[in-house]
Amino acid sequence: MIQTERLVLRPMSPDDADAVVALLTDAEVGKSYMLPDFETPQQAYKLFDRLCALSKDEFRFVRGIYLDGVWIGMINDVEIKPPCIELGYALLPAYHGRGYATEALHGAIFALLSRGYTEIRAGAFEQNIASIRVMEKNGMRRIDHTEDITYRGQMLHCVFYSYQR
C-alpha cells in the first residue's frame, strides 16, 4: 500500500468492479487512455477481473487509486524491462483537474524507486496536455522516443517522459 497526502494506492478488490468498469467504458477516458472497444459489459468485467488479479501480483504494478476509501482511478505497468518500468494512469472524469493524477504518479514513482527501478517512464498522446503536465509536475522529462499509434481509427502521436534516479 502506498499512502500519499490525500490518496491510497493499493491492490483492487471485487468491490471496485462497478467503478472500474465505469472507467473502462467511459468515452472521455477512452480518448486518452488506450482501451478496447467492448461489445458487452461482460467483456469490461472480464478485463476488471484480470486487472484485479494483476494488482495482487508482486511482480506487477497495478494499483487502484483511492480517495477516502473510494476507488477513483488506477495506475498500472505498461511495460517492465528492469531497471525501467513504464506506467499508465487514468482517473474517472469527475476527479480530473484536482491534482489526484499528479499525486498518484508521485507516490508510484517513489515506491518504484524504492523497489530498485532506476527509470520510470510514461507516455501520452501529444494532444493530451493534462497528462503531459502531470508528468512534468513529477519531474519527468521528455525523452527522444515517440510512437505513432493507430487508435480508434486515428493515427495519434505518443510522446514519452522519464524520471531517472
VMD Tcl script that builds the backbone (N, CA, C; Angstrom):
set m [mol new atoms 495]
animate dup $m
set s [atomselect $m all]
$s set {name element resname resid chain x y z} {
  {N N MET 1 A 0.843 -1.183 0.000}
  {CA C MET 1 A 0.000 0.000 0.000}
  {C C MET 1 A 0.884 1.241 0.000}
  {N N ILE 2 A 0.493 2.222 -0.792}
  {CA C ILE 2 A 1.212 3.488 -0.887}
  {C C ILE 2 A 0.275 4.585 -0.400}
  {N N GLN 3 A 0.722 5.322 0.595}
  {CA C GLN 3 A -0.068 6.416 1.152}
  {C C GLN 3 A 0.526 7.741 0.699}
  {N N THR 4 A -0.291 8.613 0.113}
  {CA C THR 4 A 0.137 9.967 -0.213}
  {C C THR 4 A -0.649 10.915 0.689}
  {N N GLU 5 A -0.536 12.193 0.451}
  {CA C GLU 5 A -1.236 13.150 1.309}
  {C C GLU 5 A -2.745 12.906 1.338}
  {N N ARG 6 A -3.344 12.677 0.173}
  {CA C ARG 6 A -4.804 12.509 0.099}
  {C C ARG 6 A -5.257 11.146 -0.387}
  {N N LEU 7 A -4.340 10.364 -0.919}
  {CA C LEU 7 A -4.713 9.140 -1.627}
  {C C LEU 7 A -4.054 7.905 -1.042}
  {N N VAL 8 A -4.629 6.763 -1.389}
  {CA C VAL 8 A -4.023 5.462 -1.128}
  {C C VAL 8 A -3.981 4.721 -2.455}
  {N N LEU 9 A -2.827 4.146 -2.762}
  {CA C LEU 9 A -2.681 3.275 -3.932}
  {C C LEU 9 A -2.535 1.869 -3.393}
  {N N ARG 10 A -3.429 0.980 -3.810}
  {CA C ARG 10 A -3.385 -0.386 -3.285}
  {C C ARG 10 A -4.011 -1.343 -4.290}
  {N N PRO 11 A -3.813 -2.646 -4.050}
  {CA C PRO 11 A -4.478 -3.620 -4.921}
  {C C PRO 11 A -5.995 -3.420 -4.913}
  {N N MET 12 A -6.603 -3.757 -6.015}
  {CA C MET 12 A -8.050 -3.608 -6.146}
  {C C MET 12 A -8.769 -4.818 -5.564}
  {N N SER 13 A -10.056 -4.639 -5.294}
  {CA C SER 13 A -10.865 -5.729 -4.748}
  {C C SER 13 A -12.127 -5.886 -5.586}
  {N N PRO 14 A -12.815 -7.001 -5.445}
  {CA C PRO 14 A -14.065 -7.199 -6.198}
  {C C PRO 14 A -15.086 -6.080 -5.974}
  {N N ASP 15 A -15.028 -5.416 -4.823}
  {CA C ASP 15 A -15.945 -4.304 -4.546}
  {C C ASP 15 A -15.757 -3.131 -5.511}
  {N N ASP 16 A -14.612 -3.078 -6.170}
  {CA C ASP 16 A -14.303 -1.977 -7.082}
  {C C ASP 16 A -14.829 -2.203 -8.499}
  {N N ALA 17 A -15.414 -3.351 -8.752}
  {CA C ALA 17 A -15.763 -3.743 -10.121}
  {C C ALA 17 A -16.593 -2.699 -10.860}
  {N N ASP 18 A -17.660 -2.211 -10.273}
  {CA C ASP 18 A -18.533 -1.280 -10.988}
  {C C ASP 18 A -17.814 0.032 -11.312}
  {N N ALA 19 A -17.018 0.546 -10.372}
  {CA C ALA 19 A -16.286 1.793 -10.619}
  {C C ALA 19 A -15.240 1.597 -11.707}
  {N N VAL 20 A -14.532 0.478 -11.678}
  {CA C VAL 20 A -13.509 0.214 -12.698}
  {C C VAL 20 A -14.166 0.069 -14.066}
  {N N VAL 21 A -15.247 -0.650 -14.139}
  {CA C VAL 21 A -15.944 -0.823 -15.423}
  {C C VAL 21 A -16.470 0.528 -15.914}
  {N N ALA 22 A -16.909 1.394 -15.008}
  {CA C ALA 22 A -17.343 2.735 -15.414}
  {C C ALA 22 A -16.190 3.475 -16.081}
  {N N LEU 23 A -14.987 3.357 -15.537}
  {CA C LEU 23 A -13.811 3.996 -16.145}
  {C C LEU 23 A -13.481 3.336 -17.481}
  {N N LEU 24 A -13.474 2.012 -17.517}
  {CA C LEU 24 A -13.100 1.279 -18.724}
  {C C LEU 24 A -14.034 1.541 -19.900}
  {N N THR 25 A -15.266 1.931 -19.607}
  {CA C THR 25 A -16.254 2.136 -20.668}
  {C C THR 25 A -16.589 3.617 -20.876}
  {N N ASP 26 A -15.898 4.503 -20.200}
  {CA C ASP 26 A -16.167 5.937 -20.304}
  {C C ASP 26 A -15.567 6.485 -21.603}
  {N N ALA 27 A -16.382 7.130 -22.412}
  {CA C ALA 27 A -15.933 7.650 -23.705}
  {C C ALA 27 A -14.848 8.712 -23.543}
  {N N GLU 28 A -14.951 9.549 -22.534}
  {CA C GLU 28 A -13.940 10.595 -22.310}
  {C C GLU 28 A -12.594 9.972 -21.954}
  {N N VAL 29 A -12.603 8.983 -21.074}
  {CA C VAL 29 A -11.371 8.300 -20.695}
  {C C VAL 29 A -10.765 7.615 -21.910}
  {N N GLY 30 A -11.593 7.012 -22.727}
  {CA C GLY 30 A -11.132 6.293 -23.908}
  {C C GLY 30 A -10.456 7.156 -24.956}
  {N N LYS 31 A -10.588 8.479 -24.847}
  {CA C LYS 31 A -9.904 9.374 -25.781}
  {C C LYS 31 A -8.407 9.455 -25.498}
  {N N SER 32 A -8.017 9.236 -24.239}
  {CA C SER 32 A -6.610 9.428 -23.885}
  {C C SER 32 A -5.963 8.210 -23.241}
  {N N TYR 33 A -6.730 7.238 -22.824}
  {CA C TYR 33 A -6.211 6.032 -22.188}
  {C C TYR 33 A -6.629 4.874 -23.074}
  {N N MET 34 A -5.659 4.192 -23.649}
  {CA C MET 34 A -5.989 3.170 -24.645}
  {C C MET 34 A -6.758 2.015 -24.017}
  {N N LEU 35 A -7.980 1.860 -24.490}
  {CA C LEU 35 A -8.876 0.822 -24.001}
  {C C LEU 35 A -9.477 0.071 -25.183}
  {N N PRO 36 A -9.808 -1.192 -24.964}
  {CA C PRO 36 A -10.502 -1.907 -26.044}
  {C C PRO 36 A -11.926 -1.374 -26.202}
  {N N ASP 37 A -12.494 -1.598 -27.367}
  {CA C ASP 37 A -13.912 -1.304 -27.585}
  {C C ASP 37 A -14.684 -2.533 -27.132}
  {N N PHE 38 A -15.421 -2.395 -26.051}
  {CA C PHE 38 A -16.167 -3.519 -25.501}
  {C C PHE 38 A -17.500 -3.648 -26.216}
  {N N GLU 39 A -17.822 -4.871 -26.613}
  {CA C GLU 39 A -19.109 -5.110 -27.256}
  {C C GLU 39 A -20.196 -5.374 -26.222}
  {N N THR 40 A -19.792 -5.873 -25.059}
  {CA C THR 40 A -20.758 -6.164 -23.996}
  {C C THR 40 A -20.158 -5.726 -22.654}
  {N N PRO 41 A -21.001 -5.419 -21.680}
  {CA C PRO 41 A -20.486 -5.096 -20.342}
  {C C PRO 41 A -19.677 -6.255 -19.744}
  {N N GLN 42 A -20.017 -7.481 -20.092}
  {CA C GLN 42 A -19.302 -8.644 -19.562}
  {C C GLN 42 A -17.832 -8.614 -19.958}
  {N N GLN 43 A -17.524 -8.100 -21.154}
  {CA C GLN 43 A -16.125 -8.001 -21.577}
  {C C GLN 43 A -15.356 -7.026 -20.685}
  {N N ALA 44 A -15.989 -5.935 -20.308}
  {CA C ALA 44 A -15.339 -4.971 -19.415}
  {C C ALA 44 A -15.137 -5.588 -18.032}
  {N N TYR 45 A -16.101 -6.347 -17.558}
  {CA C TYR 45 A -15.951 -7.006 -16.254}
  {C C TYR 45 A -14.854 -8.067 -16.304}
  {N N LYS 46 A -14.705 -8.715 -17.442}
  {CA C LYS 46 A -13.633 -9.699 -17.586}
  {C C LYS 46 A -12.266 -9.008 -17.500}
  {N N LEU 47 A -12.136 -7.842 -18.132}
  {CA C LEU 47 A -10.883 -7.089 -18.018}
  {C C LEU 47 A -10.662 -6.642 -16.575}
  {N N PHE 48 A -11.730 -6.224 -15.904}
  {CA C PHE 48 A -11.583 -5.872 -14.485}
  {C C PHE 48 A -11.035 -7.058 -13.694}
  {N N ASP 49 A -11.566 -8.250 -13.918}
  {CA C ASP 49 A -11.079 -9.434 -13.197}
  {C C ASP 49 A -9.581 -9.619 -13.411}
  {N N ARG 50 A -9.130 -9.418 -14.635}
  {CA C ARG 50 A -7.694 -9.538 -14.946}
  {C C ARG 50 A -6.887 -8.466 -14.216}
  {N N LEU 51 A -7.358 -7.221 -14.262}
  {CA C LEU 51 A -6.656 -6.127 -13.569}
  {C C LEU 51 A -6.623 -6.362 -12.062}
  {N N CYS 52 A -7.715 -6.843 -11.527}
  {CA C CYS 52 A -7.788 -7.124 -10.091}
  {C C CYS 52 A -6.756 -8.184 -9.716}
  {N N ALA 53 A -6.650 -9.238 -10.507}
  {CA C ALA 53 A -5.663 -10.287 -10.240}
  {C C ALA 53 A -4.244 -9.741 -10.371}
  {N N LEU 54 A -3.987 -8.944 -11.408}
  {CA C LEU 54 A -2.651 -8.364 -11.589}
  {C C LEU 54 A -2.278 -7.428 -10.448}
  {N N SER 55 A -3.274 -6.773 -9.860}
  {CA C SER 55 A -2.978 -5.846 -8.770}
  {C C SER 55 A -2.473 -6.564 -7.518}
  {N N LYS 56 A -2.663 -7.870 -7.476}
  {CA C LYS 56 A -2.192 -8.659 -6.337}
  {C C LYS 56 A -0.888 -9.404 -6.638}
  {N N ASP 57 A -0.391 -9.275 -7.871}
  {CA C ASP 57 A 0.830 -9.944 -8.302}
  {C C ASP 57 A 2.034 -9.106 -7.888}
  {N N GLU 58 A 2.905 -9.648 -7.061}
  {CA C GLU 58 A 4.039 -8.877 -6.544}
  {C C GLU 58 A 5.035 -8.469 -7.627}
  {N N PHE 59 A 4.983 -9.101 -8.785}
  {CA C PHE 59 A 5.911 -8.779 -9.863}
  {C C PHE 59 A 5.341 -7.765 -10.853}
  {N N ARG 60 A 4.143 -7.306 -10.599}
  {CA C ARG 60 A 3.490 -6.315 -11.461}
  {C C ARG 60 A 3.189 -5.077 -10.620}
  {N N PHE 61 A 2.876 -3.982 -11.307}
  {CA C PHE 61 A 2.481 -2.768 -10.596}
  {C C PHE 61 A 1.155 -2.299 -11.169}
  {N N VAL 62 A 0.087 -2.766 -10.569}
  {CA C VAL 62 A -1.271 -2.380 -10.927}
  {C C VAL 62 A -1.950 -2.025 -9.609}
  {N N ARG 63 A -2.353 -0.769 -9.469}
  {CA C ARG 63 A -2.934 -0.312 -8.206}
  {C C ARG 63 A -4.168 0.531 -8.469}
  {N N GLY 64 A -5.145 0.354 -7.609}
  {CA C GLY 64 A -6.278 1.266 -7.601}
  {C C GLY 64 A -5.859 2.536 -6.886}
  {N N ILE 65 A -6.477 3.643 -7.263}
  {CA C ILE 65 A -6.253 4.924 -6.607}
  {C C ILE 65 A -7.516 5.225 -5.808}
  {N N TYR 66 A -7.348 5.422 -4.499}
  {CA C TYR 66 A -8.489 5.594 -3.604}
  {C C TYR 66 A -8.428 6.941 -2.898}
  {N N LEU 67 A -9.568 7.599 -2.857}
  {CA C LEU 67 A -9.744 8.853 -2.130}
  {C C LEU 67 A -10.791 8.603 -1.060}
  {N N ASP 68 A -10.398 8.728 0.185}
  {CA C ASP 68 A -11.321 8.456 1.306}
  {C C ASP 68 A -11.999 7.095 1.155}
  {N N GLY 69 A -11.231 6.106 0.704}
  {CA C GLY 69 A -11.731 4.744 0.559}
  {C C GLY 69 A -12.515 4.472 -0.710}
  {N N VAL 70 A -12.705 5.477 -1.541}
  {CA C VAL 70 A -13.483 5.335 -2.779}
  {C C VAL 70 A -12.516 5.209 -3.958}
  {N N TRP 71 A -12.733 4.185 -4.815}
  {CA C TRP 71 A -11.904 3.977 -5.993}
  {C C TRP 71 A -12.186 5.094 -6.991}
  {N N ILE 72 A -11.116 5.826 -7.403}
  {CA C ILE 72 A -11.304 6.931 -8.348}
  {C C ILE 72 A -10.481 6.754 -9.623}
  {N N GLY 73 A -9.610 5.747 -9.654}
  {CA C GLY 73 A -8.788 5.543 -10.837}
  {C C GLY 73 A -7.783 4.447 -10.622}
  {N N MET 74 A -6.855 4.341 -11.566}
  {CA C MET 74 A -5.835 3.308 -11.440}
  {C C MET 74 A -4.539 3.767 -12.084}
  {N N ILE 75 A -3.476 3.117 -11.662}
  {CA C ILE 75 A -2.154 3.328 -12.231}
  {C C ILE 75 A -1.581 1.936 -12.455}
  {N N ASN 76 A -0.981 1.728 -13.615}
  {CA C ASN 76 A -0.581 0.353 -13.944}
  {C C ASN 76 A 0.692 0.319 -14.778}
  {N N ASP 77 A 1.400 -0.814 -14.670}
  {CA C ASP 77 A 2.547 -1.007 -15.533}
  {C C ASP 77 A 2.061 -1.280 -16.953}
  {N N VAL 78 A 2.781 -0.706 -17.904}
  {CA C VAL 78 A 2.521 -0.929 -19.321}
  {C C VAL 78 A 3.576 -1.874 -19.872}
  {N N GLU 79 A 4.810 -1.638 -19.417}
  {CA C GLU 79 A 5.930 -2.481 -19.839}
  {C C GLU 79 A 6.967 -2.472 -18.722}
  {N N ILE 80 A 7.524 -3.650 -18.454}
  {CA C ILE 80 A 8.560 -3.774 -17.432}
  {C C ILE 80 A 9.800 -4.362 -18.080}
  {N N LYS 81 A 10.882 -3.573 -18.066}
  {CA C LYS 81 A 12.195 -4.024 -18.519}
  {C C LYS 81 A 13.199 -3.505 -17.504}
  {N N PRO 82 A 13.332 -4.215 -16.372}
  {CA C PRO 82 A 14.202 -3.709 -15.312}
  {C C PRO 82 A 15.553 -3.278 -15.859}
  {N N PRO 83 A 16.051 -2.152 -15.392}
  {CA C PRO 83 A 15.575 -1.347 -14.259}
  {C C PRO 83 A 14.578 -0.257 -14.645}
  {N N CYS 84 A 13.876 -0.426 -15.779}
  {CA C CYS 84 A 12.912 0.566 -16.249}
  {C C CYS 84 A 11.502 -0.021 -16.198}
  {N N ILE 85 A 10.541 0.827 -15.821}
  {CA C ILE 85 A 9.132 0.448 -15.856}
  {C C ILE 85 A 8.355 1.590 -16.487}
  {N N GLU 86 A 7.436 1.245 -17.368}
  {CA C GLU 86 A 6.563 2.254 -17.984}
  {C C GLU 86 A 5.191 2.144 -17.341}
  {N N LEU 87 A 4.614 3.300 -17.009}
  {CA C LEU 87 A 3.322 3.345 -16.342}
  {C C LEU 87 A 2.263 4.013 -17.210}
  {N N GLY 88 A 1.023 3.648 -16.961}
  {CA C GLY 88 A -0.143 4.342 -17.488}
  {C C GLY 88 A -1.037 4.676 -16.312}
  {N N TYR 89 A -1.893 5.652 -16.463}
  {CA C TYR 89 A -2.790 6.026 -15.366}
  {C C TYR 89 A -4.057 6.637 -15.931}
  {N N ALA 90 A -5.143 6.486 -15.197}
  {CA C ALA 90 A -6.430 7.044 -15.606}
  {C C ALA 90 A -7.282 7.273 -14.369}
  {N N LEU 91 A -8.048 8.350 -14.412}
  {CA C LEU 91 A -8.992 8.674 -13.343}
  {C C LEU 91 A -10.387 8.809 -13.935}
  {N N LEU 92 A -11.380 8.540 -13.113}
  {CA C LEU 92 A -12.742 8.836 -13.524}
  {C C LEU 92 A -12.836 10.339 -13.808}
  {N N PRO 93 A -13.525 10.753 -14.857}
  {CA C PRO 93 A -13.577 12.170 -15.221}
  {C C PRO 93 A -14.028 13.110 -14.103}
  {N N ALA 94 A -14.860 12.651 -13.203}
  {CA C ALA 94 A -15.319 13.508 -12.101}
  {C C ALA 94 A -14.170 13.948 -11.198}
  {N N TYR 95 A -13.027 13.266 -11.292}
  {CA C TYR 95 A -11.887 13.573 -10.432}
  {C C TYR 95 A -10.746 14.254 -11.183}
  {N N HIS 96 A -10.972 14.624 -12.430}
  {CA C HIS 96 A -9.949 15.328 -13.210}
  {C C HIS 96 A -9.764 16.746 -12.679}
  {N N GLY 97 A -8.572 17.280 -12.876}
  {CA C GLY 97 A -8.321 18.687 -12.578}
  {C C GLY 97 A -8.144 19.027 -11.112}
  {N N ARG 98 A -7.945 18.035 -10.263}
  {CA C ARG 98 A -7.805 18.293 -8.828}
  {C C ARG 98 A -6.437 17.878 -8.277}
  {N N GLY 99 A -5.537 17.496 -9.168}
  {CA C GLY 99 A -4.197 17.109 -8.739}
  {C C GLY 99 A -4.056 15.671 -8.299}
  {N N TYR 100 A -5.100 14.873 -8.431}
  {CA C TYR 100 A -5.037 13.479 -7.973}
  {C C TYR 100 A -4.101 12.639 -8.834}
  {N N ALA 101 A -4.121 12.830 -10.144}
  {CA C ALA 101 A -3.224 12.055 -11.008}
  {C C ALA 101 A -1.774 12.403 -10.699}
  {N N THR 102 A -1.484 13.680 -10.502}
  {CA C THR 102 A -0.130 14.105 -10.160}
  {C C THR 102 A 0.313 13.461 -8.848}
  {N N GLU 103 A -0.558 13.482 -7.869}
  {CA C GLU 103 A -0.234 12.910 -6.558}
  {C C GLU 103 A -0.052 11.392 -6.631}
  {N N ALA 104 A -0.907 10.725 -7.372}
  {CA C ALA 104 A -0.801 9.268 -7.504}
  {C C ALA 104 A 0.485 8.879 -8.221}
  {N N LEU 105 A 0.813 9.583 -9.306}
  {CA C LEU 105 A 2.044 9.278 -10.034}
  {C C LEU 105 A 3.263 9.540 -9.154}
  {N N HIS 106 A 3.233 10.598 -8.386}
  {CA C HIS 106 A 4.334 10.900 -7.468}
  {C C HIS 106 A 4.548 9.739 -6.489}
  {N N GLY 107 A 3.469 9.276 -5.881}
  {CA C GLY 107 A 3.574 8.149 -4.954}
  {C C GLY 107 A 4.103 6.902 -5.627}
  {N N ALA 108 A 3.644 6.640 -6.846}
  {CA C ALA 108 A 4.094 5.458 -7.585}
  {C C ALA 108 A 5.577 5.553 -7.934}
  {N N ILE 109 A 6.009 6.712 -8.383}
  {CA C ILE 109 A 7.414 6.885 -8.757}
  {C C ILE 109 A 8.321 6.528 -7.585}
  {N N PHE 110 A 8.043 7.086 -6.419}
  {CA C PHE 110 A 8.946 6.865 -5.297}
  {C C PHE 110 A 8.823 5.459 -4.718}
  {N N ALA 111 A 7.658 4.848 -4.830}
  {CA C ALA 111 A 7.530 3.447 -4.421}
  {C C ALA 111 A 8.337 2.552 -5.353}
  {N N LEU 112 A 8.296 2.837 -6.643}
  {CA C LEU 112 A 9.031 2.021 -7.611}
  {C C LEU 112 A 10.535 2.234 -7.501}
  {N N LEU 113 A 10.969 3.455 -7.217}
  {CA C LEU 113 A 12.397 3.692 -6.983}
  {C C LEU 113 A 12.870 2.872 -5.781}
  {N N SER 114 A 12.044 2.791 -4.746}
  {CA C SER 114 A 12.435 2.012 -3.559}
  {C C SER 114 A 12.461 0.514 -3.841}
  {N N ARG 115 A 11.781 0.087 -4.923}
  {CA C ARG 115 A 11.802 -1.323 -5.329}
  {C C ARG 115 A 12.973 -1.633 -6.257}
  {N N GLY 116 A 13.809 -0.628 -6.532}
  {CA C GLY 116 A 15.002 -0.880 -7.329}
  {C C GLY 116 A 14.952 -0.394 -8.763}
  {N N TYR 117 A 13.807 0.112 -9.212}
  {CA C TYR 117 A 13.763 0.676 -10.563}
  {C C TYR 117 A 14.558 1.971 -10.562}
  {N N THR 118 A 15.256 2.232 -11.662}
  {CA C THR 118 A 16.022 3.472 -11.762}
  {C C THR 118 A 15.444 4.416 -12.816}
  {N N GLU 119 A 14.489 3.927 -13.589}
  {CA C GLU 119 A 13.816 4.787 -14.558}
  {C C GLU 119 A 12.332 4.447 -14.591}
  {N N ILE 120 A 11.514 5.480 -14.470}
  {CA C ILE 120 A 10.068 5.336 -14.581}
  {C C ILE 120 A 9.647 6.173 -15.783}
  {N N ARG 121 A 8.969 5.532 -16.729}
  {CA C ARG 121 A 8.511 6.188 -17.949}
  {C C ARG 121 A 6.991 6.219 -17.992}
  {N N ALA 122 A 6.489 7.154 -18.772}
  {CA C ALA 122 A 5.063 7.209 -19.077}
  {C C ALA 122 A 4.921 7.910 -20.416}
  {N N GLY 123 A 3.850 7.605 -21.102}
  {CA C GLY 123 A 3.587 8.223 -22.392}
  {C C GLY 123 A 2.200 8.818 -22.422}
  {N N ALA 124 A 2.008 9.716 -23.381}
  {CA C ALA 124 A 0.698 10.337 -23.568}
  {C C ALA 124 A 0.556 10.727 -25.027}
  {N N PHE 125 A -0.672 10.727 -25.495}
  {CA C PHE 125 A -0.912 11.262 -26.821}
  {C C PHE 125 A -0.540 12.740 -26.791}
  {N N GLU 126 A 0.090 13.199 -27.847}
  {CA C GLU 126 A 0.631 14.554 -27.893}
  {C C GLU 126 A -0.412 15.628 -27.552}
  {N N GLN 127 A -1.662 15.402 -27.899}
  {CA C GLN 127 A -2.700 16.397 -27.632}
  {C C GLN 127 A -3.222 16.329 -26.197}
  {N N ASN 128 A -2.777 15.349 -25.411}
  {CA C ASN 128 A -3.237 15.200 -24.032}
  {C C ASN 128 A -2.367 16.054 -23.097}
  {N N ILE 129 A -2.584 17.349 -23.164}
  {CA C ILE 129 A -1.778 18.314 -22.419}
  {C C ILE 129 A -1.885 18.072 -20.913}
  {N N ALA 130 A -3.055 17.681 -20.428}
  {CA C ALA 130 A -3.224 17.456 -18.988}
  {C C ALA 130 A -2.296 16.340 -18.500}
  {N N SER 131 A -2.202 15.250 -19.235}
  {CA C SER 131 A -1.332 14.147 -18.824}
  {C C SER 131 A 0.138 14.546 -18.926}
  {N N ILE 132 A 0.479 15.299 -19.945}
  {CA C ILE 132 A 1.857 15.773 -20.081}
  {C C ILE 132 A 2.220 16.652 -18.882}
  {N N ARG 133 A 1.294 17.502 -18.452}
  {CA C ARG 133 A 1.544 18.351 -17.276}
  {C C ARG 133 A 1.714 17.497 -16.012}
  {N N VAL 134 A 0.942 16.425 -15.875}
  {CA C VAL 134 A 1.094 15.521 -14.721}
  {C C VAL 134 A 2.521 14.982 -14.679}
  {N N MET 135 A 3.021 14.540 -15.824}
  {CA C MET 135 A 4.383 14.003 -15.871}
  {C C MET 135 A 5.411 15.086 -15.554}
  {N N GLU 136 A 5.246 16.250 -16.151}
  {CA C GLU 136 A 6.199 17.338 -15.909}
  {C C GLU 136 A 6.200 17.777 -14.447}
  {N N LYS 137 A 5.035 17.847 -13.823}
  {CA C LYS 137 A 4.958 18.234 -12.406}
  {C C LYS 137 A 5.683 17.243 -11.508}
  {N N ASN 138 A 5.858 16.027 -11.991}
  {CA C ASN 138 A 6.563 14.996 -11.228}
  {C C ASN 138 A 8.041 14.911 -11.585}
  {N N GLY 139 A 8.542 15.915 -12.266}
  {CA C GLY 139 A 9.969 15.941 -12.588}
  {C C GLY 139 A 10.358 15.048 -13.739}
  {N N MET 140 A 9.386 14.549 -14.479}
  {CA C MET 140 A 9.691 13.723 -15.640}
  {C C MET 140 A 10.065 14.638 -16.792}
  {N N ARG 141 A 11.006 14.190 -17.593}
  {CA C ARG 141 A 11.496 14.958 -18.737}
  {C C ARG 141 A 11.186 14.209 -20.021}
  {N N ARG 142 A 10.822 14.972 -21.031}
  {CA C ARG 142 A 10.539 14.360 -22.330}
  {C C ARG 142 A 11.816 13.718 -22.870}
  {N N ILE 143 A 11.655 12.509 -23.409}
  {CA C ILE 143 A 12.788 11.778 -23.958}
  {C C ILE 143 A 12.645 11.679 -25.474}
  {N N ASP 144 A 13.719 11.271 -26.108}
  {CA C ASP 144 A 13.757 11.173 -27.558}
  {C C ASP 144 A 13.197 9.828 -28.015}
  {N N HIS 145 A 11.960 9.578 -27.628}
  {CA C HIS 145 A 11.262 8.359 -28.048}
  {C C HIS 145 A 9.810 8.748 -28.277}
  {N N THR 146 A 9.299 8.437 -29.432}
  {CA C THR 146 A 7.900 8.686 -29.761}
  {C C THR 146 A 7.356 7.468 -30.485}
  {N N GLU 147 A 6.048 7.376 -30.546}
  {CA C GLU 147 A 5.389 6.315 -31.307}
  {C C GLU 147 A 4.174 6.898 -31.990}
  {N N ASP 148 A 3.929 6.462 -33.200}
  {CA C ASP 148 A 2.683 6.774 -33.890}
  {C C ASP 148 A 1.804 5.543 -33.759}
  {N N ILE 149 A 0.640 5.743 -33.165}
  {CA C ILE 149 A -0.245 4.631 -32.821}
  {C C ILE 149 A -1.596 4.841 -33.489}
  {N N THR 150 A -2.086 3.804 -34.136}
  {CA C THR 150 A -3.442 3.853 -34.664}
  {C C THR 150 A -4.380 3.396 -33.558}
  {N N TYR 151 A -5.265 4.295 -33.160}
  {CA C TYR 151 A -6.195 4.012 -32.069}
  {C C TYR 151 A -7.555 4.571 -32.447}
  {N N ARG 152 A -8.537 3.696 -32.457}
  {CA C ARG 152 A -9.915 4.057 -32.776}
  {C C ARG 152 A -10.009 4.819 -34.101}
  {N N GLY 153 A -9.281 4.293 -35.092}
  {CA C GLY 153 A -9.362 4.834 -36.433}
  {C C GLY 153 A -8.556 6.088 -36.694}
  {N N GLN 154 A -7.768 6.518 -35.716}
  {CA C GLN 154 A -6.958 7.722 -35.888}
  {C C GLN 154 A -5.497 7.393 -35.661}
  {N N MET 155 A -4.624 8.087 -36.392}
  {CA C MET 155 A -3.188 7.987 -36.149}
  {C C MET 155 A -2.847 9.050 -35.113}
  {N N LEU 156 A -2.348 8.613 -33.956}
  {CA C LEU 156 A -2.026 9.526 -32.864}
  {C C LEU 156 A -0.542 9.443 -32.545}
  {N N HIS 157 A 0.035 10.587 -32.262}
  {CA C HIS 157 A 1.447 10.683 -31.929}
  {C C HIS 157 A 1.581 10.615 -30.403}
  {N N CYS 158 A 2.353 9.662 -29.934}
  {CA C CYS 158 A 2.561 9.469 -28.499}
  {C C CYS 158 A 3.967 9.931 -28.144}
  {N N VAL 159 A 4.049 10.765 -27.104}
  {CA C VAL 159 A 5.332 11.252 -26.615}
  {C C VAL 159 A 5.603 10.608 -25.250}
  {N N PHE 160 A 6.873 10.459 -24.921}
  {CA C PHE 160 A 7.247 9.758 -23.697}
  {C C PHE 160 A 8.095 10.644 -22.794}
  {N N TYR 161 A 7.900 10.431 -21.498}
  {CA C TYR 161 A 8.616 11.156 -20.467}
  {C C TYR 161 A 9.268 10.147 -19.520}
  {N N SER 162 A 10.316 10.591 -18.857}
  {CA C SER 162 A 11.075 9.697 -18.000}
  {C C SER 162 A 11.508 10.405 -16.719}
  {N N TYR 163 A 11.466 9.660 -15.633}
  {CA C TYR 163 A 12.061 10.087 -14.364}
  {C C TYR 163 A 13.193 9.121 -14.099}
  {N N GLN 164 A 14.394 9.633 -13.933}
  {CA C GLN 164 A 15.551 8.768 -13.698}
  {C C GLN 164 A 16.219 9.121 -12.388}
  {N N ARG 165 A 16.597 8.095 -11.694}
  {CA C ARG 165 A 17.320 8.288 -10.438}
  {C C ARG 165 A 18.726 8.683 -10.735}
}
mol reanalyze $m
mol bondsrecalc $m
mol representation Tube
mol addrep $m
